[in-house]
Amino acid sequence: MVNRMAINGIIHEVATKKRLLALTFDDGPDVTYTAQLLQVLAEYGAKATFYMIGSSIEAYSDVAREVHSQGHEIGNHTYNHPHLTKIAPAERKEQLERTDALIKELTGSSPATFRPPYIDFNDDVSEDAADLNYSMIGAVNMEAMDWAAPGVDHIVSKTMEQVRDGGILIFHDGYGDRSQTVEAVRLLLIDLKKRGYQFVTVSELLASVEDKTNLQ
């Protein structure tokens, strides 16, 4: 297996012999689609990581609180989803720290992981993430492009092409109609549970790694 645990400081998957996958959802919380995804996850006994936008946490704090209360992880996805490589250093730092504070207030602790919007990062972004002790998280199924609503079949098939032990999967629960995502995730859970996969948070997945030197 090609080890793609950390590429340029961003983690797309981990090397594990366990049949584990990490579902992740970006751009929420959303009053409609986050709630629907929580129902699907509960039905199939799956845990996930929600990369939340700070301004959306403020708008839908009850939904964010429900995500946490159901045992899911909340990660930092900036305050209002900018291209971090295109803004000033002080603004970039504020984007991370402001959302960090909101998540800490909500959950009682700072988030452990961070996903840059658009997976847009450089050395400066990586350093800012490291300053906050974040693991920076990517995904293996970018071609699923659920954010563009390409159809349930496309989301499912392109995700299945990239499924392997230790993979991190990206989907979206905010900023638009995410009904295709909800249905695709339901179908994926049905299939992958039959194949023996367990669904854990990103932090749990990172903790399962045998050789943690590869996470550097």
C-alpha positions as CSV (number, residue, x, y, z in Angstrom):
1,M,0.0,0.0,0.0
2,V,1.3,3.5,-0.9
3,N,1.6,5.4,2.4
4,R,-0.2,8.7,1.8
5,M,-0.6,9.4,5.5
6,A,0.9,12.9,5.3
7,I,1.5,14.7,2.0
8,N,3.0,18.2,2.5
9,G,1.7,18.3,6.0
10,I,-1.9,17.3,5.3
11,I,-3.2,13.8,6.3
12,H,-5.4,12.0,3.7
13,E,-5.3,8.5,5.3
14,V,-3.5,6.5,7.9
15,A,-1.7,3.2,7.8
16,T,-3.7,0.8,9.9
17,K,-4.6,-2.9,9.7
18,K,-8.0,-2.2,11.1
19,R,-11.1,-1.8,9.0
20,L,-11.6,1.8,10.0
21,L,-12.9,4.8,8.0
22,A,-13.4,8.4,9.0
23,L,-16.5,10.2,7.6
24,T,-16.1,14.0,7.6
25,F,-18.5,16.8,6.8
26,D,-17.6,20.3,5.9
27,D,-19.3,23.7,6.0
28,G,-21.9,23.2,8.7
29,P,-23.6,23.1,11.0
30,D,-26.8,23.4,9.0
31,V,-30.3,23.2,10.6
32,T,-31.6,20.8,7.9
33,Y,-28.8,18.7,6.6
34,T,-26.7,18.3,9.7
35,A,-29.8,17.1,11.5
36,Q,-30.6,14.6,8.8
37,L,-27.0,13.3,8.8
38,L,-27.1,12.8,12.5
39,Q,-30.2,10.6,12.1
40,V,-28.4,8.5,9.5
41,L,-25.2,8.2,11.5
42,A,-27.2,7.2,14.6
43,E,-29.2,4.6,12.6
44,Y,-26.0,2.8,11.5
45,G,-23.9,3.4,14.7
46,A,-21.3,5.6,13.0
47,K,-19.3,8.4,14.4
48,A,-18.0,11.3,12.3
49,T,-16.1,14.5,12.3
50,F,-17.8,17.8,11.4
51,Y,-15.5,20.5,10.2
52,M,-17.6,23.5,11.2
53,I,-17.5,27.1,10.1
54,G,-17.4,29.5,13.1
55,S,-20.1,31.8,11.7
56,S,-22.4,28.8,11.2
57,I,-21.7,27.7,14.8
58,E,-22.9,31.1,15.9
59,A,-26.0,30.9,13.7
60,Y,-26.9,27.3,14.6
61,S,-25.4,26.7,18.0
62,D,-28.1,24.2,19.0
63,V,-27.3,22.0,16.0
64,A,-23.6,22.2,16.8
65,R,-24.3,21.3,20.4
66,E,-26.3,18.3,19.3
67,V,-23.4,17.1,17.1
68,H,-21.2,17.1,20.2
69,S,-23.8,15.6,22.5
70,Q,-24.1,12.6,20.1
71,G,-20.4,11.8,20.4
72,H,-19.1,13.2,17.1
73,E,-16.0,15.3,16.7
74,I,-16.0,18.9,15.8
75,G,-13.0,20.3,13.8
76,N,-12.0,23.8,12.8
77,H,-12.9,24.9,9.3
78,T,-12.2,28.7,9.8
79,Y,-14.7,31.4,10.7
80,N,-16.2,32.2,7.2
81,H,-14.4,29.9,4.7
82,P,-11.8,32.0,3.0
83,H,-8.9,30.9,0.8
84,L,-6.3,31.0,3.6
85,T,-3.4,31.5,1.2
86,K,-5.0,34.7,-0.2
87,I,-5.5,36.7,3.1
88,A,-3.2,38.5,5.4
89,P,-1.4,36.6,8.1
90,A,-3.3,38.4,10.9
91,E,-6.6,37.7,9.3
92,R,-5.6,34.0,8.7
93,K,-4.7,33.7,12.4
94,E,-8.0,35.3,13.4
95,Q,-10.0,32.8,11.2
96,L,-8.5,29.9,13.1
97,E,-8.4,31.3,16.6
98,R,-11.9,32.8,16.5
99,T,-13.4,29.4,15.5
100,D,-11.1,27.6,18.0
101,A,-12.6,29.7,20.8
102,L,-16.2,28.9,19.6
103,I,-15.6,25.2,19.5
104,K,-13.9,25.3,22.9
105,E,-16.8,27.1,24.4
106,L,-19.2,24.5,22.9
107,T,-17.3,21.3,23.7
108,G,-15.1,22.3,26.7
109,S,-11.8,21.7,24.7
110,S,-10.0,23.1,21.7
111,P,-10.4,21.0,18.5
112,A,-7.7,18.6,17.6
113,T,-8.0,18.7,13.9
114,F,-8.4,21.3,11.1
115,R,-9.3,21.3,7.5
116,P,-8.4,24.3,5.3
117,P,-11.3,25.5,3.1
118,Y,-10.9,24.3,-0.5
119,I,-7.9,22.2,0.8
120,D,-6.0,25.4,0.1
121,F,-2.9,25.7,2.1
122,N,0.8,26.6,2.1
123,D,3.7,26.5,4.5
124,D,2.3,29.5,6.4
125,V,-1.1,27.9,6.8
126,S,0.6,24.7,8.0
127,E,2.6,26.7,10.6
128,D,-0.5,28.4,11.9
129,A,-2.2,25.0,12.2
130,A,0.8,23.6,14.1
131,D,0.8,26.6,16.4
132,L,-2.7,25.5,17.5
133,N,-1.6,21.8,17.8
134,Y,-3.9,20.8,14.9
135,S,-3.5,17.9,12.6
136,M,-4.4,19.2,9.2
137,I,-6.8,16.9,7.4
138,G,-7.5,16.2,3.8
139,A,-9.4,13.2,2.2
140,V,-9.0,10.4,-0.3
141,N,-12.3,10.8,-2.2
142,M,-12.1,14.4,-3.5
143,E,-13.4,13.2,-6.9
144,A,-16.8,12.5,-5.3
145,M,-17.3,16.2,-5.4
146,D,-20.5,16.0,-3.4
147,W,-20.3,19.8,-2.9
148,A,-21.3,20.2,-6.6
149,A,-24.4,17.9,-6.3
150,P,-23.2,15.6,-9.1
151,G,-25.8,12.9,-8.3
152,V,-26.0,10.2,-5.7
153,D,-24.6,7.6,-7.9
154,H,-21.5,9.7,-8.7
155,I,-20.9,10.4,-5.0
156,V,-21.2,6.8,-4.1
157,S,-19.1,5.3,-7.0
158,K,-16.3,7.8,-6.8
159,T,-16.1,7.3,-3.0
160,M,-16.1,3.5,-3.3
161,E,-13.2,3.7,-5.7
162,Q,-11.1,5.2,-3.0
163,V,-12.2,3.2,0.0
164,R,-9.4,1.5,1.9
165,D,-8.5,0.8,5.5
166,G,-7.6,4.1,7.2
167,G,-9.1,6.4,4.6
168,I,-10.6,9.8,5.4
169,L,-13.8,10.6,3.4
170,I,-15.0,14.1,2.7
171,F,-18.6,15.2,2.3
172,H,-20.5,18.5,3.0
173,D,-23.5,19.3,5.2
174,G,-23.7,23.1,4.7
175,Y,-23.9,25.8,2.0
176,G,-26.6,24.4,-0.3
177,D,-28.9,21.5,-0.9
178,R,-27.1,18.5,0.5
179,S,-29.9,16.0,0.1
180,Q,-27.7,14.0,-2.4
181,T,-25.0,13.8,0.2
182,V,-27.4,12.5,2.9
183,E,-28.7,9.7,0.6
184,A,-25.2,8.9,-0.6
185,V,-23.9,8.6,2.9
186,R,-26.8,6.3,3.8
187,L,-26.1,4.0,0.9
188,L,-22.3,4.0,1.7
189,L,-22.9,3.1,5.3
190,I,-25.2,0.2,4.3
191,D,-22.6,-1.2,1.9
192,L,-19.5,-0.5,3.9
193,K,-20.9,-1.8,7.2
194,K,-21.6,-5.1,5.4
195,R,-17.9,-5.2,4.4
196,G,-16.9,-4.9,8.0
197,Y,-15.9,-1.3,8.2
198,Q,-16.3,0.8,11.4
199,F,-16.7,4.5,11.3
200,V,-14.7,6.6,13.7
201,T,-13.8,10.2,14.3
202,V,-10.6,11.5,12.7
203,S,-8.9,11.7,16.1
204,E,-9.8,8.1,16.8
205,L,-8.5,7.2,13.4
206,L,-5.2,9.0,14.0
207,A,-4.9,7.2,17.4
208,S,-5.2,3.8,15.6
209,V,-2.0,4.4,13.6
210,E,0.8,1.8,14.3
211,D,3.7,4.0,13.2
212,K,3.0,7.5,14.4
213,T,6.3,8.8,13.0
214,N,4.5,8.9,9.6
215,L,2.2,11.5,10.9
216,Q,4.9,14.1,11.1
